[in-house]
Amino acid sequence: MNDNLGPDTFSHQKPSQVDRSQFMADIDLRETAVRAVTKPESLTMGEIQEVAWAFLLRLKRER
């Protein structure tokens, strides 16, 4: 198994497909995060976990 994932690793996917799906996922996550702060009682357990994982991954990247 090659652990060196370079920029061409996912070259079989069109950039627009990858960019759009990531963009939409980011928007959904932001909306969920805003609800977590403004109306936490409206969140499902899955949404709480999603926001928590995103927060932890961001902390890891910033280190």
CHARMM internal coordinates of N, CA and C (Angstrom, degrees):
IC EDIT
DIST 1 N 1 CA 1.4584
DIST 1 CA 1 C 1.5255
ANGL 1 N 1 CA 1 C 108.79
DIST 1 C 2 N 1.3004
ANGL 1 CA 1 C 2 N 116.17
DIHE 1 N 1 CA 1 C 2 N 135.97
DIST 2 N 2 CA 1.4571
ANGL 1 C 2 N 2 CA 121.46
DIHE 1 CA 1 C 2 N 2 CA -179.62
DIST 2 CA 2 C 1.5228
ANGL 2 N 2 CA 2 C 109.26
DIHE 1 C 2 N 2 CA 2 C -94.37
DIST 2 C 3 N 1.3264
ANGL 2 CA 2 C 3 N 115.86
DIHE 2 N 2 CA 2 C 3 N 117.59
DIST 3 N 3 CA 1.4627
ANGL 2 C 3 N 3 CA 120.13
DIHE 2 CA 2 C 3 N 3 CA 179.88
DIST 3 CA 3 C 1.5221
ANGL 3 N 3 CA 3 C 112.93
DIHE 2 C 3 N 3 CA 3 C -87.80
DIST 3 C 4 N 1.3164
ANGL 3 CA 3 C 4 N 116.81
DIHE 3 N 3 CA 3 C 4 N -3.12
DIST 4 N 4 CA 1.4631
ANGL 3 C 4 N 4 CA 120.70
DIHE 3 CA 3 C 4 N 4 CA -178.51
DIST 4 CA 4 C 1.5228
ANGL 4 N 4 CA 4 C 109.39
DIHE 3 C 4 N 4 CA 4 C -91.77
DIST 4 C 5 N 1.2963
ANGL 4 CA 4 C 5 N 115.87
DIHE 4 N 4 CA 4 C 5 N 88.32
DIST 5 N 5 CA 1.4540
ANGL 4 C 5 N 5 CA 120.57
DIHE 4 CA 4 C 5 N 5 CA 179.26
DIST 5 CA 5 C 1.5170
ANGL 5 N 5 CA 5 C 109.14
DIHE 4 C 5 N 5 CA 5 C -88.47
DIST 5 C 6 N 1.2972
ANGL 5 CA 5 C 6 N 115.08
DIHE 5 N 5 CA 5 C 6 N 107.69
DIST 6 N 6 CA 1.4562
ANGL 5 C 6 N 6 CA 120.06
DIHE 5 CA 5 C 6 N 6 CA -178.86
DIST 6 CA 6 C 1.5108
ANGL 6 N 6 CA 6 C 111.27
DIHE 5 C 6 N 6 CA 6 C -96.10
DIST 6 C 7 N 1.3262
ANGL 6 CA 6 C 7 N 116.64
DIHE 6 N 6 CA 6 C 7 N -174.01
DIST 7 N 7 CA 1.4602
ANGL 6 C 7 N 7 CA 121.02
DIHE 6 CA 6 C 7 N 7 CA -177.03
DIST 7 CA 7 C 1.5255
ANGL 7 N 7 CA 7 C 113.33
DIHE 6 C 7 N 7 CA 7 C -65.19
DIST 7 C 8 N 1.3500
ANGL 7 CA 7 C 8 N 117.80
DIHE 7 N 7 CA 7 C 8 N -21.58
DIST 8 N 8 CA 1.4611
ANGL 7 C 8 N 8 CA 120.50
DIHE 7 CA 7 C 8 N 8 CA -178.48
DIST 8 CA 8 C 1.5251
ANGL 8 N 8 CA 8 C 113.02
DIHE 7 C 8 N 8 CA 8 C -92.29
DIST 8 C 9 N 1.3027
ANGL 8 CA 8 C 9 N 117.17
DIHE 8 N 8 CA 8 C 9 N 3.35
DIST 9 N 9 CA 1.4594
ANGL 8 C 9 N 9 CA 121.11
DIHE 8 CA 8 C 9 N 9 CA -176.77
DIST 9 CA 9 C 1.5194
ANGL 9 N 9 CA 9 C 112.00
DIHE 8 C 9 N 9 CA 9 C -57.45
DIST 9 C 10 N 1.3117
ANGL 9 CA 9 C 10 N 117.58
DIHE 9 N 9 CA 9 C 10 N -39.96
DIST 10 N 10 CA 1.4545
ANGL 9 C 10 N 10 CA 121.47
DIHE 9 CA 9 C 10 N 10 CA -177.55
DIST 10 CA 10 C 1.5260
ANGL 10 N 10 CA 10 C 110.94
DIHE 9 C 10 N 10 CA 10 C -110.61
DIST 10 C 11 N 1.3267
ANGL 10 CA 10 C 11 N 116.86
DIHE 10 N 10 CA 10 C 11 N 33.68
DIST 11 N 11 CA 1.4580
ANGL 10 C 11 N 11 CA 120.59
DIHE 10 CA 10 C 11 N 11 CA -175.43
DIST 11 CA 11 C 1.5273
ANGL 11 N 11 CA 11 C 112.57
DIHE 10 C 11 N 11 CA 11 C -68.64
DIST 11 C 12 N 1.3406
ANGL 11 CA 11 C 12 N 118.24
DIHE 11 N 11 CA 11 C 12 N -14.69
DIST 12 N 12 CA 1.4573
ANGL 11 C 12 N 12 CA 120.32
DIHE 11 CA 11 C 12 N 12 CA 178.22
DIST 12 CA 12 C 1.5278
ANGL 12 N 12 CA 12 C 112.00
DIHE 11 C 12 N 12 CA 12 C -72.11
DIST 12 C 13 N 1.3260
ANGL 12 CA 12 C 13 N 117.32
DIHE 12 N 12 CA 12 C 13 N -15.04
DIST 13 N 13 CA 1.4602
ANGL 12 C 13 N 13 CA 121.12
DIHE 12 CA 12 C 13 N 13 CA 177.64
DIST 13 CA 13 C 1.5217
ANGL 13 N 13 CA 13 C 109.06
DIHE 12 C 13 N 13 CA 13 C -95.17
DIST 13 C 14 N 1.3000
ANGL 13 CA 13 C 14 N 115.20
DIHE 13 N 13 CA 13 C 14 N 141.29
DIST 14 N 14 CA 1.4591
ANGL 13 C 14 N 14 CA 118.99
DIHE 13 CA 13 C 14 N 14 CA 176.51
DIST 14 CA 14 C 1.5244
ANGL 14 N 14 CA 14 C 108.82
DIHE 13 C 14 N 14 CA 14 C -69.74
DIST 14 C 15 N 1.3335
ANGL 14 CA 14 C 15 N 117.83
DIHE 14 N 14 CA 14 C 15 N 135.84
DIST 15 N 15 CA 1.4709
ANGL 14 C 15 N 15 CA 120.14
DIHE 14 CA 14 C 15 N 15 CA 179.75
DIST 15 CA 15 C 1.5222
ANGL 15 N 15 CA 15 C 112.80
DIHE 14 C 15 N 15 CA 15 C -55.58
DIST 15 C 16 N 1.3189
ANGL 15 CA 15 C 16 N 117.18
DIHE 15 N 15 CA 15 C 16 N -37.17
DIST 16 N 16 CA 1.4617
ANGL 15 C 16 N 16 CA 118.76
DIHE 15 CA 15 C 16 N 16 CA -177.93
DIST 16 CA 16 C 1.5263
ANGL 16 N 16 CA 16 C 111.57
DIHE 15 C 16 N 16 CA 16 C -64.76
DIST 16 C 17 N 1.3363
ANGL 16 CA 16 C 17 N 117.12
DIHE 16 N 16 CA 16 C 17 N -35.87
DIST 17 N 17 CA 1.4653
ANGL 16 C 17 N 17 CA 120.37
DIHE 16 CA 16 C 17 N 17 CA 178.13
DIST 17 CA 17 C 1.5171
ANGL 17 N 17 CA 17 C 110.50
DIHE 16 C 17 N 17 CA 17 C -66.58
DIST 17 C 18 N 1.3154
ANGL 17 CA 17 C 18 N 116.47
DIHE 17 N 17 CA 17 C 18 N -46.20
DIST 18 N 18 CA 1.4596
ANGL 17 C 18 N 18 CA 121.29
DIHE 17 CA 17 C 18 N 18 CA -178.76
DIST 18 CA 18 C 1.5240
ANGL 18 N 18 CA 18 C 109.83
DIHE 17 C 18 N 18 CA 18 C -65.68
DIST 18 C 19 N 1.3265
ANGL 18 CA 18 C 19 N 116.91
DIHE 18 N 18 CA 18 C 19 N -47.59
DIST 19 N 19 CA 1.4593
ANGL 18 C 19 N 19 CA 121.25
DIHE 18 CA 18 C 19 N 19 CA -178.36
DIST 19 CA 19 C 1.5258
ANGL 19 N 19 CA 19 C 111.58
DIHE 18 C 19 N 19 CA 19 C -61.51
DIST 19 C 20 N 1.3163
ANGL 19 CA 19 C 20 N 116.76
DIHE 19 N 19 CA 19 C 20 N -44.32
DIST 20 N 20 CA 1.4686
ANGL 19 C 20 N 20 CA 119.98
DIHE 19 CA 19 C 20 N 20 CA -177.58
DIST 20 CA 20 C 1.5269
ANGL 20 N 20 CA 20 C 111.01
DIHE 19 C 20 N 20 CA 20 C -66.60
DIST 20 C 21 N 1.3160
ANGL 20 CA 20 C 21 N 117.46
DIHE 20 N 20 CA 20 C 21 N -44.31
DIST 21 N 21 CA 1.4632
ANGL 20 C 21 N 21 CA 118.77
DIHE 20 CA 20 C 21 N 21 CA -178.28
DIST 21 CA 21 C 1.5238
ANGL 21 N 21 CA 21 C 110.66
DIHE 20 C 21 N 21 CA 21 C -67.03
DIST 21 C 22 N 1.3305
ANGL 21 CA 21 C 22 N 117.41
DIHE 21 N 21 CA 21 C 22 N -37.92
DIST 22 N 22 CA 1.4632
ANGL 21 C 22 N 22 CA 120.09
DIHE 21 CA 21 C 22 N 22 CA 177.78
DIST 22 CA 22 C 1.5250
ANGL 22 N 22 CA 22 C 110.22
DIHE 21 C 22 N 22 CA 22 C -67.80
DIST 22 C 23 N 1.3235
ANGL 22 CA 22 C 23 N 116.23
DIHE 22 N 22 CA 22 C 23 N -40.18
DIST 23 N 23 CA 1.4605
ANGL 22 C 23 N 23 CA 121.14
DIHE 22 CA 22 C 23 N 23 CA 178.41
DIST 23 CA 23 C 1.5284
ANGL 23 N 23 CA 23 C 110.76
DIHE 22 C 23 N 23 CA 23 C -60.48
DIST 23 C 24 N 1.3299
ANGL 23 CA 23 C 24 N 116.94
DIHE 23 N 23 CA 23 C 24 N -45.35
DIST 24 N 24 CA 1.4649
ANGL 23 C 24 N 24 CA 120.73
DIHE 23 CA 23 C 24 N 24 CA -179.80
DIST 24 CA 24 C 1.5242
ANGL 24 N 24 CA 24 C 110.91
DIHE 23 C 24 N 24 CA 24 C -66.55
DIST 24 C 25 N 1.3221
ANGL 24 CA 24 C 25 N 117.32
DIHE 24 N 24 CA 24 C 25 N -38.30
DIST 25 N 25 CA 1.4655
ANGL 24 C 25 N 25 CA 120.60
DIHE 24 CA 24 C 25 N 25 CA 177.81
DIST 25 CA 25 C 1.5232
ANGL 25 N 25 CA 25 C 110.26
DIHE 24 C 25 N 25 CA 25 C -64.45
DIST 25 C 26 N 1.3364
ANGL 25 CA 25 C 26 N 116.42
DIHE 25 N 25 CA 25 C 26 N -40.01
DIST 26 N 26 CA 1.4663
ANGL 25 C 26 N 26 CA 120.32
DIHE 25 CA 25 C 26 N 26 CA 178.39
DIST 26 CA 26 C 1.5267
ANGL 26 N 26 CA 26 C 111.39
DIHE 25 C 26 N 26 CA 26 C -63.95
DIST 26 C 27 N 1.3222
ANGL 26 CA 26 C 27 N 116.68
DIHE 26 N 26 CA 26 C 27 N -41.08
DIST 27 N 27 CA 1.4700
ANGL 26 C 27 N 27 CA 120.37
DIHE 26 CA 26 C 27 N 27 CA 178.81
DIST 27 CA 27 C 1.5224
ANGL 27 N 27 CA 27 C 110.22
DIHE 26 C 27 N 27 CA 27 C -63.81
DIST 27 C 28 N 1.3310
ANGL 27 CA 27 C 28 N 116.78
DIHE 27 N 27 CA 27 C 28 N -45.80
DIST 28 N 28 CA 1.4696
ANGL 27 C 28 N 28 CA 120.22
DIHE 27 CA 27 C 28 N 28 CA 178.84
DIST 28 CA 28 C 1.5201
ANGL 28 N 28 CA 28 C 110.94
DIHE 27 C 28 N 28 CA 28 C -59.45
DIST 28 C 29 N 1.3269
ANGL 28 CA 28 C 29 N 116.42
DIHE 28 N 28 CA 28 C 29 N -42.38
DIST 29 N 29 CA 1.4582
ANGL 28 C 29 N 29 CA 120.41
DIHE 28 CA 28 C 29 N 29 CA -179.43
DIST 29 CA 29 C 1.5282
ANGL 29 N 29 CA 29 C 110.75
DIHE 28 C 29 N 29 CA 29 C -66.01
DIST 29 C 30 N 1.3223
ANGL 29 CA 29 C 30 N 117.22
DIHE 29 N 29 CA 29 C 30 N -41.23
DIST 30 N 30 CA 1.4732
ANGL 29 C 30 N 30 CA 120.08
DIHE 29 CA 29 C 30 N 30 CA 178.16
DIST 30 CA 30 C 1.5256
ANGL 30 N 30 CA 30 C 111.29
DIHE 29 C 30 N 30 CA 30 C -62.32
DIST 30 C 31 N 1.3283
ANGL 30 CA 30 C 31 N 116.10
DIHE 30 N 30 CA 30 C 31 N -43.29
DIST 31 N 31 CA 1.4681
ANGL 30 C 31 N 31 CA 119.44
DIHE 30 CA 30 C 31 N 31 CA 178.83
DIST 31 CA 31 C 1.5245
ANGL 31 N 31 CA 31 C 110.70
DIHE 30 C 31 N 31 CA 31 C -62.12
DIST 31 C 32 N 1.3256
ANGL 31 CA 31 C 32 N 116.51
DIHE 31 N 31 CA 31 C 32 N -40.29
DIST 32 N 32 CA 1.4641
ANGL 31 C 32 N 32 CA 120.65
DIHE 31 CA 31 C 32 N 32 CA 178.60
DIST 32 CA 32 C 1.5206
ANGL 32 N 32 CA 32 C 110.49
DIHE 31 C 32 N 32 CA 32 C -66.52
DIST 32 C 33 N 1.3325
ANGL 32 CA 32 C 33 N 116.77
DIHE 32 N 32 CA 32 C 33 N -40.23
DIST 33 N 33 CA 1.4648
ANGL 32 C 33 N 33 CA 120.54
DIHE 32 CA 32 C 33 N 33 CA 179.34
DIST 33 CA 33 C 1.5305
ANGL 33 N 33 CA 33 C 110.96
DIHE 32 C 33 N 33 CA 33 C -64.52
DIST 33 C 34 N 1.3157
ANGL 33 CA 33 C 34 N 117.13
DIHE 33 N 33 CA 33 C 34 N -39.10
DIST 34 N 34 CA 1.4690
ANGL 33 C 34 N 34 CA 120.49
DIHE 33 CA 33 C 34 N 34 CA 177.48
DIST 34 CA 34 C 1.5228
ANGL 34 N 34 CA 34 C 109.75
DIHE 33 C 34 N 34 CA 34 C -63.53
DIST 34 C 35 N 1.3222
ANGL 34 CA 34 C 35 N 116.94
DIHE 34 N 34 CA 34 C 35 N -43.18
DIST 35 N 35 CA 1.4694
ANGL 34 C 35 N 35 CA 119.96
DIHE 34 CA 34 C 35 N 35 CA 177.38
DIST 35 CA 35 C 1.5204
ANGL 35 N 35 CA 35 C 111.30
DIHE 34 C 35 N 35 CA 35 C -64.10
DIST 35 C 36 N 1.3406
ANGL 35 CA 35 C 36 N 117.22
DIHE 35 N 35 CA 35 C 36 N -32.87
DIST 36 N 36 CA 1.4696
ANGL 35 C 36 N 36 CA 120.49
DIHE 35 CA 35 C 36 N 36 CA 178.96
DIST 36 CA 36 C 1.5222
ANGL 36 N 36 CA 36 C 110.70
DIHE 35 C 36 N 36 CA 36 C -61.66
DIST 36 C 37 N 1.3165
ANGL 36 CA 36 C 37 N 116.36
DIHE 36 N 36 CA 36 C 37 N -31.98
DIST 37 N 37 CA 1.4620
ANGL 36 C 37 N 37 CA 120.72
DIHE 36 CA 36 C 37 N 37 CA -179.01
DIST 37 CA 37 C 1.5271
ANGL 37 N 37 CA 37 C 111.13
DIHE 36 C 37 N 37 CA 37 C -87.54
DIST 37 C 38 N 1.3234
ANGL 37 CA 37 C 38 N 116.54
DIHE 37 N 37 CA 37 C 38 N -42.93
DIST 38 N 38 CA 1.4616
ANGL 37 C 38 N 38 CA 119.86
DIHE 37 CA 37 C 38 N 38 CA -173.29
DIST 38 CA 38 C 1.5239
ANGL 38 N 38 CA 38 C 114.36
DIHE 37 C 38 N 38 CA 38 C -86.79
DIST 38 C 39 N 1.3248
ANGL 38 CA 38 C 39 N 116.91
DIHE 38 N 38 CA 38 C 39 N -30.57
DIST 39 N 39 CA 1.4677
ANGL 38 C 39 N 39 CA 120.41
DIHE 38 CA 38 C 39 N 39 CA -175.59
DIST 39 CA 39 C 1.5353
ANGL 39 N 39 CA 39 C 109.52
DIHE 38 C 39 N 39 CA 39 C -148.94
DIST 39 C 40 N 1.3185
ANGL 39 CA 39 C 40 N 117.61
DIHE 39 N 39 CA 39 C 40 N 65.16
DIST 40 N 40 CA 1.4693
ANGL 39 C 40 N 40 CA 120.52
DIHE 39 CA 39 C 40 N 40 CA -173.09
DIST 40 CA 40 C 1.5286
ANGL 40 N 40 CA 40 C 114.31
DIHE 39 C 40 N 40 CA 40 C -60.55
DIST 40 C 41 N 1.3113
ANGL 40 CA 40 C 41 N 117.23
DIHE 40 N 40 CA 40 C 41 N -27.11
DIST 41 N 41 CA 1.4692
ANGL 40 C 41 N 41 CA 119.17
DIHE 40 CA 40 C 41 N 41 CA -178.66
DIST 41 CA 41 C 1.5278
ANGL 41 N 41 CA 41 C 112.77
DIHE 40 C 41 N 41 CA 41 C -68.67
DIST 41 C 42 N 1.3396
ANGL 41 CA 41 C 42 N 117.24
DIHE 41 N 41 CA 41 C 42 N -14.08
DIST 42 N 42 CA 1.4633
ANGL 41 C 42 N 42 CA 120.59
DIHE 41 CA 41 C 42 N 42 CA -179.05
DIST 42 CA 42 C 1.5286
ANGL 42 N 42 CA 42 C 112.91
DIHE 41 C 42 N 42 CA 42 C -87.09
DIST 42 C 43 N 1.3195
ANGL 42 CA 42 C 43 N 117.98
DIHE 42 N 42 CA 42 C 43 N -5.25
DIST 43 N 43 CA 1.4646
ANGL 42 C 43 N 43 CA 120.98
DIHE 42 CA 42 C 43 N 43 CA -176.58
DIST 43 CA 43 C 1.5223
ANGL 43 N 43 CA 43 C 112.13
DIHE 42 C 43 N 43 CA 43 C -84.02
DIST 43 C 44 N 1.3264
ANGL 43 CA 43 C 44 N 114.41
DIHE 43 N 43 CA 43 C 44 N 145.52
DIST 44 N 44 CA 1.4599
ANGL 43 C 44 N 44 CA 119.65
DIHE 43 CA 43 C 44 N 44 CA 172.44
DIST 44 CA 44 C 1.5271
ANGL 44 N 44 CA 44 C 108.09
DIHE 43 C 44 N 44 CA 44 C -86.91
DIST 44 C 45 N 1.3166
ANGL 44 CA 44 C 45 N 116.73
DIHE 44 N 44 CA 44 C 45 N 166.82
DIST 45 N 45 CA 1.4641
ANGL 44 C 45 N 45 CA 120.26
DIHE 44 CA 44 C 45 N 45 CA 178.84
DIST 45 CA 45 C 1.5292
ANGL 45 N 45 CA 45 C 110.52
DIHE 44 C 45 N 45 CA 45 C -61.28
DIST 45 C 46 N 1.3182
ANGL 45 CA 45 C 46 N 117.26
DIHE 45 N 45 CA 45 C 46 N -38.48
DIST 46 N 46 CA 1.4624
ANGL 45 C 46 N 46 CA 120.92
DIHE 45 CA 45 C 46 N 46 CA 178.68
DIST 46 CA 46 C 1.5213
ANGL 46 N 46 CA 46 C 112.27
DIHE 45 C 46 N 46 CA 46 C -62.46
DIST 46 C 47 N 1.3178
ANGL 46 CA 46 C 47 N 116.74
DIHE 46 N 46 CA 46 C 47 N -40.38
DIST 47 N 47 CA 1.4639
ANGL 46 C 47 N 47 CA 120.72
DIHE 46 CA 46 C 47 N 47 CA 178.74
DIST 47 CA 47 C 1.5266
ANGL 47 N 47 CA 47 C 110.94
DIHE 46 C 47 N 47 CA 47 C -67.43
DIST 47 C 48 N 1.3179
ANGL 47 CA 47 C 48 N 116.91
DIHE 47 N 47 CA 47 C 48 N -38.67
DIST 48 N 48 CA 1.4696
ANGL 47 C 48 N 48 CA 120.53
DIHE 47 CA 47 C 48 N 48 CA 177.57
DIST 48 CA 48 C 1.5229
ANGL 48 N 48 CA 48 C 109.81
DIHE 47 C 48 N 48 CA 48 C -62.36
DIST 48 C 49 N 1.3242
ANGL 48 CA 48 C 49 N 116.70
DIHE 48 N 48 CA 48 C 49 N -43.88
DIST 49 N 49 CA 1.4629
ANGL 48 C 49 N 49 CA 120.71
DIHE 48 CA 48 C 49 N 49 CA 178.97
DIST 49 CA 49 C 1.5220
ANGL 49 N 49 CA 49 C 111.11
DIHE 48 C 49 N 49 CA 49 C -64.28
DIST 49 C 50 N 1.3249
ANGL 49 CA 49 C 50 N 117.37
DIHE 49 N 49 CA 49 C 50 N -40.52
DIST 50 N 50 CA 1.4595
ANGL 49 C 50 N 50 CA 121.56
DIHE 49 CA 49 C 50 N 50 CA 179.93
DIST 50 CA 50 C 1.5293
ANGL 50 N 50 CA 50 C 111.26
DIHE 49 C 50 N 50 CA 50 C -61.15
DIST 50 C 51 N 1.3197
ANGL 50 CA 50 C 51 N 116.55
DIHE 50 N 50 CA 50 C 51 N -45.88
DIST 51 N 51 CA 1.4659
ANGL 50 C 51 N 51 CA 120.90
DIHE 50 CA 50 C 51 N 51 CA 179.32
DIST 51 CA 51 C 1.5287
ANGL 51 N 51 CA 51 C 110.24
DIHE 50 C 51 N 51 CA 51 C -65.58
DIST 51 C 52 N 1.3197
ANGL 51 CA 51 C 52 N 116.89
DIHE 51 N 51 CA 51 C 52 N -41.31
DIST 52 N 52 CA 1.4690
ANGL 51 C 52 N 52 CA 120.33
DIHE 51 CA 51 C 52 N 52 CA -179.88
DIST 52 CA 52 C 1.5243
ANGL 52 N 52 CA 52 C 111.04
DIHE 51 C 52 N 52 CA 52 C -63.30
DIST 52 C 53 N 1.3339
ANGL 52 CA 52 C 53 N 117.75
DIHE 52 N 52 CA 52 C 53 N -45.36
DIST 53 N 53 CA 1.4655
ANGL 52 C 53 N 53 CA 120.29
DIHE 52 CA 52 C 53 N 53 CA 179.12
DIST 53 CA 53 C 1.5288
ANGL 53 N 53 CA 53 C 111.22
DIHE 52 C 53 N 53 CA 53 C -63.19
DIST 53 C 54 N 1.3109
ANGL 53 CA 53 C 54 N 117.24
DIHE 53 N 53 CA 53 C 54 N -42.62
DIST 54 N 54 CA 1.4661
ANGL 53 C 54 N 54 CA 120.21
DIHE 53 CA 53 C 54 N 54 CA 179.26
DIST 54 CA 54 C 1.5214
ANGL 54 N 54 CA 54 C 110.62
DIHE 53 C 54 N 54 CA 54 C -61.25
DIST 54 C 55 N 1.3240
ANGL 54 CA 54 C 55 N 116.54
DIHE 54 N 54 CA 54 C 55 N -40.92
DIST 55 N 55 CA 1.4579
ANGL 54 C 55 N 55 CA 121.07
DIHE 54 CA 54 C 55 N 55 CA 178.54
DIST 55 CA 55 C 1.5294
ANGL 55 N 55 CA 55 C 110.60
DIHE 54 C 55 N 55 CA 55 C -63.52
DIST 55 C 56 N 1.3330
ANGL 55 CA 55 C 56 N 116.75
DIHE 55 N 55 CA 55 C 56 N -45.52
DIST 56 N 56 CA 1.4678
ANGL 55 C 56 N 56 CA 120.23
DIHE 55 CA 55 C 56 N 56 CA 179.87
DIST 56 CA 56 C 1.5234
ANGL 56 N 56 CA 56 C 111.88
DIHE 55 C 56 N 56 CA 56 C -64.50
DIST 56 C 57 N 1.3261
ANGL 56 CA 56 C 57 N 117.55
DIHE 56 N 56 CA 56 C 57 N -40.27
DIST 57 N 57 CA 1.4637
ANGL 56 C 57 N 57 CA 120.39
DIHE 56 CA 56 C 57 N 57 CA 178.23
DIST 57 CA 57 C 1.5245
ANGL 57 N 57 CA 57 C 111.24
DIHE 56 C 57 N 57 CA 57 C -64.77
DIST 57 C 58 N 1.3108
ANGL 57 CA 57 C 58 N 116.35
DIHE 57 N 57 CA 57 C 58 N -38.09
DIST 58 N 58 CA 1.4687
ANGL 57 C 58 N 58 CA 119.83
DIHE 57 CA 57 C 58 N 58 CA 178.21
DIST 58 CA 58 C 1.5275
ANGL 58 N 58 CA 58 C 110.51
DIHE 57 C 58 N 58 CA 58 C -65.34
DIST 58 C 59 N 1.3325
ANGL 58 CA 58 C 59 N 116.94
DIHE 58 N 58 CA 58 C 59 N -42.22
DIST 59 N 59 CA 1.4651
ANGL 58 C 59 N 59 CA 120.11
DIHE 58 CA 58 C 59 N 59 CA 176.98
DIST 59 CA 59 C 1.5214
ANGL 59 N 59 CA 59 C 111.05
DIHE 58 C 59 N 59 CA 59 C -60.34
DIST 59 C 60 N 1.3168
ANGL 59 CA 59 C 60 N 116.24
DIHE 59 N 59 CA 59 C 60 N -41.75
DIST 60 N 60 CA 1.4656
ANGL 59 C 60 N 60 CA 120.83
DIHE 59 CA 59 C 60 N 60 CA -179.65
DIST 60 CA 60 C 1.5307
ANGL 60 N 60 CA 60 C 110.76
DIHE 59 C 60 N 60 CA 60 C -63.70
DIST 60 C 61 N 1.3484
ANGL 60 CA 60 C 61 N 117.09
DIHE 60 N 60 CA 60 C 61 N -42.00
DIST 61 N 61 CA 1.4704
ANGL 60 C 61 N 61 CA 120.87
DIHE 60 CA 60 C 61 N 61 CA 179.39
DIST 61 CA 61 C 1.5203
ANGL 61 N 61 CA 61 C 111.82
DIHE 60 C 61 N 61 CA 61 C -64.28
DIST 61 C 62 N 1.3231
ANGL 61 CA 61 C 62 N 117.28
DIHE 61 N 61 CA 61 C 62 N -35.33
DIST 62 N 62 CA 1.4590
ANGL 61 C 62 N 62 CA 121.41
DIHE 61 CA 61 C 62 N 62 CA -175.96
DIST 62 CA 62 C 1.5220
ANGL 62 N 62 CA 62 C 112.77
DIHE 61 C 62 N 62 CA 62 C -76.66
DIST 62 C 63 N 1.3051
ANGL 62 CA 62 C 63 N 117.76
DIHE 62 N 62 CA 62 C 63 N -14.46
DIST 63 N 63 CA 1.4729
ANGL 62 C 63 N 63 CA 120.66
DIHE 62 CA 62 C 63 N 63 CA -179.85
DIST 63 CA 63 C 1.4886
ANGL 63 N 63 CA 63 C 111.48
DIHE 62 C 63 N 63 CA 63 C -77.03
END
COOR INIT
IC SEED 1 N 1 CA 1 C
IC BUILD
